[in-house]
Amino acid sequence: MTELTSGGDLSQLRRLNSLALIKALREEPAQTLTDLSRRTGLSRASTEDVVRDLVERGWVAVVPPAAGMVGRPARRYRFRSDAGHVLGIDIGGHKILVVVADLDGTAVHSSRVAVSPSLGRKERLAALDRAVAQALAGSGLTAEGVWAVGAATTGLVDAAGRVLLSEALAEWTGVDLAAHLRRLVGAPVLVDNDCKLAALAESWRGVARHAKDVVLIQAGLRTGAGLIIGGRLHRGFGNAAGEIGALPASGWIRAEEHLKSWPGADPAADEVAAAGAIFEAARAGDRKARAVVRRYVRELAVGAAALVLTLDPELVVVGGGFSRSADLIADPLKRELDRWCIRTPEVRISEFGDEGVALGALRLALEHVAREVRERGDLGGPGLFSHPLADHTGR
């Protein structure tokens, strides 16, 4: 980094130098001043001065020397990923999952609360409150230790974090989810559609992390899609991109109905258990269960093919709870896509199971923190994001 001071803003230069050092420390931990000077292009004196300031502010920590080392080793430094934490929340039809992570995105604790699609608004929000409280308690944090919250929900969500439309959850349309979570945690809150955030998770740390153009099919009791175009999450003008399931001809509504047609289902089982039993029976050789799965995949492929023909992606990723039955889905889906598509992309199965949405929500929160660090005039200390900021949309 060039150290020009004449005619420039010294405070701005110091902030840029600080950001350069933080970036270098996040890329490779436990570095000496010499290492950092070389990686950033700063002089040794400037590096030492900025590192000292970052240690005082709580962004950087000194690494204790390894046991048994001879002589006086050079002091090494690391980025304090534990200086702050973020929450990633998945508010689904059958579960609410809250994941607590540090600033490197490493999960430190999670909490899961079972719910049902028929729960009313008040009951679902109460379950959300319980899940958040359990996650914070389990990680030893208070609300003041949360720097940002990413939340995912079914349905169409606006930029302010309000649910504009949700057909899957009772009384959920109109919920101001961002406002509710801000009152609960007191931190910036970003809300988005669950399928979109599942795609973001795959692009961040999943099977699509090296791909630029991706179609994510969220396969479960409800089917949806998320799109990565040019390496970025694509939301569309009204945040409704990928909602092809709303078109009856896409087959996704019929795909879900097929799962209810298996005669071997236990009438007392809930939807999650019943769907799992179908795949288990198909895997065990039950002919009727296999037929149900085949019909399900054929319908799934119709909407998937429409997205492939439109976007020509590098990858199609199958995520969601049904991704755990990849042995029954992946190859048949590819064969169906071969029937309809001019060029069939590679089909991969997510490794996240039903946790991908919460991971995408974590990524949303971390992106907000990184953006605020870049744009604020002063890095501040570890409590930088402990209180609400003026803009909570992150868009």
N, C-alpha and C positions, 0 to 999 in steps of 0.2 A: 504494500500500500504506500502511495506517495505521501510524504509528510510535508505538504505545503502549508505554510502558516501566513505568509505575507498576503494582505488583502483578504484573508478568509476569516471565517467565524471559528475561533478557537474552541468554543464549546461544541460546535457541530463536528469539528475535526476529532475532538476527543471521543465523541459518541461513535463516530465511524470507526475509529481505532478500537474502541471497546467491542463493537459488533464484530470486527474482523477477528479479534482474539477469541471471542466466544465461539464464533464459527469454527475456528481452528481447533479449539479444545473439544468441541462436540464431534468433530470428524475423527479425532484420534486422542484418546485420554492419556493422562499422566505425561505431560510434556514439560521440558525445562524451558527456562527463558531463552536459551539459545535456539531450541527447537521452534519456539513460538516466533522469535524474531525472524528466523529463516522462512517460516511458512507464511508470515504476513507481510514481510518486506519492511517492517518497522525497525528502527534502530534499537539496539540493546537497551539504551537508556529509556526510550519511549515505551518499549515493551515492559520494562520493570515498573515504570510509573503507572501504566494502565492496569497491569496485573495487580499491583498493590491496591489500587482503587477498587477493582472488582472483588478482591478478597474482602475489603472492608464493607462493601455493599452486599455481600452474601452470594454473589454469582459464581465465585471461584473459591476452591478450597485447596489447601496444601496437602499433598499426598505424603503420608508417613513413609520413611525409608523402609525398604524390605528388611526383614529380620536377617541377621548374619552378614550384612554388607560391611565390607572393610573400608576404612577411611571415611572421608566426609563427602558423601555423594551430592551431586547438584540437586537443588530443590526442584521438585516437580509439582505441577499443578493440574487440576482437573475441573471441568465444568460441574457445578452443583446441580445435577438434575433434580435433586430433592429440595431445591429452594422453593419450589411451588408444585402444585398438583392441579390436575384437571379431571373432570368427570365426563364419561361417555355413557349416555343413557339410551336404551332401546325400549320404547313403549309399544309393545305388541299386543296382539289379541289374546295370547295365552301366557305371556310372561312380561315382567318388567325387569330388565337387567341393567344394573349400574356398575360400571367399571371405574376404579380410581387409578390414575396413572401419574407418573412423574413427568418432568418436562422433556424427557427423552422418549416418552410414549411407552415406558415399561409399566405394565400393570402391577399394582401393589396389593389390590384387594378388589373383590367383586361381591355383589349381592344380587340374588334372584328371588323375585316374588311371583308366585303363580297367580294368574288372573284368568278371566274368561271374557270373550267378546261381548257378552250380554251385560257386563257390569255397567252401571250408569256412570255419568261424569264424576259425580262426587266420590263414588267408591273407587274409581280408577285413580283419581288424583290422590286419594288417601293412601292407596297402595303404592303409588309413586313416592309419596312422602316417606313411607316406611322403608322402601328400598334405598332411598338416598340416605336416610338416617342410619340404616344398618351398614351401608358401605362406608360412610364416614367414621362410624364407631369402630368398625373392623380394621380400618387403616390408621386409627389413632389421630384422625384429623378433626378439626372443627370447620364450620362453614367459612370462617375467615381464612383458612388455608387453601381454599379453592380459588384459582385464578380465572378459570373459564369453564363453561359447561357446554358440551355438545349434546343435543337431544335429537332422537329420531322417532318418528311416528308414522303410522300408516296414513294415507290420504294426501291431499294437496295442501301444501303449507305456503304461506306468503313470506315475504322477506322480513317481516317483523316478528315472525314466530307464532302466528295464529293459524289454527287449522281451518282452512277454507271449506274443505269437504272431506268427509270420511264416511264411507258406506260400510266399512268393516266393523267399526266400533260404535256401540250404542252411545248416543248423546255426545259424540265427540266433535262434531262439526261446530265451529265457533269457539272452541277452547283457545284461550290465549295462553299457550303453553309457556312461552318465553316469560311472560309476566309472572306466572305462577312460580316458576323455578327461580326467578330473580328474587322474589319475596322469600323463598325457602333458603336459598344459598347466599344471596347477596353478591353475585358475581355476574359478569357478562354471560349471556345465554344465546346460543345459536341453535336454531331448530331447522330440520330439513326432513324430507321424505326418507323412509327407511331403505327403500331399494336404491336410491341414489347414494346413500351413505355406505351401503354394502359394496357398491361399485368403487367408492372412494377407498374403502379398506383394501380391496383387492389391488388397486393401483398403488397403494402405499406400501403394504407389506405382504400382499398375497400373491397368487399365481400370475397376476397380470402386472406385476411391478416393473417389468421390462417392456411392456407393450404400450403403444400410443393410442390405439383405437380398439375399444373393447365394448362388447355387449355383455352385461351381467344379467342373468336370468335368476331371480330369486324364487326358487322352487320350494313350495311348502303348501300348507292348507290354503294359502292365498298366493297368487302368482303376480310378480311384478318385474320391472326391468330398470336398470340403471345404465347410463351411457358414459363412457370415457372417450372423448374426441380430442386428438392432438395432445394427449397426456393430461387433459384437464376434465374434471367433472362437468358434464353438459346438463344444464338445468332447463334451458329454453327460455323464451320470453316471459312466460307466466309461471315458470317453475313446474311445468307439466310435461316436459320431455320424457319419452319412454312409456307413457301411459297407454300403451297399445291394448292392454287388457280391457279397456273400456269399450273396445270395439268387439261386438259379439262374434264377428267372423274370425277374430284372432284365435279362437279356440280355448282361450285360457279359462273362461267361465265353465265351459264343458269339461275341461281337464279336471277341475276341482270336483265337478259332479260325478265323474267316473269313479273317484275314490270312495264314493258313498254307495256304490252299486255292488260291492263284494258281498256275496251271501254268507261268507264265513265271519262277518264282523260281529263282535260282541255288542249287543244293543245297549249294555250298561256302560260301555267304555266311552271316554270323552274323545273328542276329535283327534287329538294328538296320539293317543294310544291306539285308536282305531286305524289311523293311517300307518303307524309303525307296524301294526300287526299284518297289514296287507303286504308290505315289503318283506317282512320276515317269512310269511307264508310263500310268497313268490320265490324267495331265495331257497326255501325248502322244497320247492317243486310243485306247489299247489297250482294246478292248471288254471283254475278260475282267477286266482290272484295274479298269476302271470298275465292273463288276458286283460285284467283291469290295468295293470302297470303298462302294458303295451298301448292300450287306448289312451291312457294318461299321457304318455310320451308323444304319441302322434299328435294330440291336440296341443301339447306344449310346443311342438316343433313348428306349428303353423305361425304363431306370433313371433317366434324366434327367427323363422325364415324371413318374415316381413322386415324385421329389423336388420338382419344380415344383408338382404338385398338393398336396403336403403343406405346403410352405412359402410358396407364392405369392410368389416372390422378384421383386425388381425386375430382376435380371440373371441370365443364365446365362453363365458365362465358360468357354471351352474353353482349357485350358492343356496343358502337357506337350509332349513332343517332336512330336506330331502337329499341334500348333497351327501349325506352319510350313506345313502344307498346308490352311490356312484356305479357300483357293479351292475346295477339293473337299469341305469339311466343313460350313462355316457355313450356307449356304443350305439344303442337304438336311436338316440337323439341325433348322432352324427349321420346315421344312415338316412334318417328322415330329412335332415338338412341337405344331404346329397341329392335327394329327389327334387328339391325345390330351388336350390341356390345355384347361381352361375359359378361361384367359387365358394367352396365350403371352408370356413376358417377352422383353425384348430379348436377343439372343444376340451376345456379343462374343468376340473372339479375343484371348488373351493376347499381349502383345508380348515376353514374357520367354523364350519357347522352353522349353528344358530347364533354364534357370537360375532359374526362379521358386521352386523349393523352397529352394535355397540362400539366396535373398533373404529368404524368409520366416523361415528360421533366423536370419539376421542380425537381422531385426526382433525375434525372440524374445529374442536376447541384449541388444539395445539397450533393450528394455522392462525387462529385469531391471536393467540399469545405472541407468536412470532411476528405477526404484522404490527401489533402494538409496540413491541420492542423496537422494531425498525423505525416506526413513524414518530414515536414520542421524542421530545427534545431532550429528556433526561432518562437514563435507564432506571433510576430509582433503586430501591432495594427489594428484598424478597417479597415485601407486601405490596408490590406495585399494582397488582390486579385484584387486591382483596376487596375492593369496593366497586360498585357499578360505574361503568364509564358512560359517556354521553351516547355512544352508538353501540347497540347490541346486535346489529343485524349481521355484520361480518360479510356483507355481500359486495 
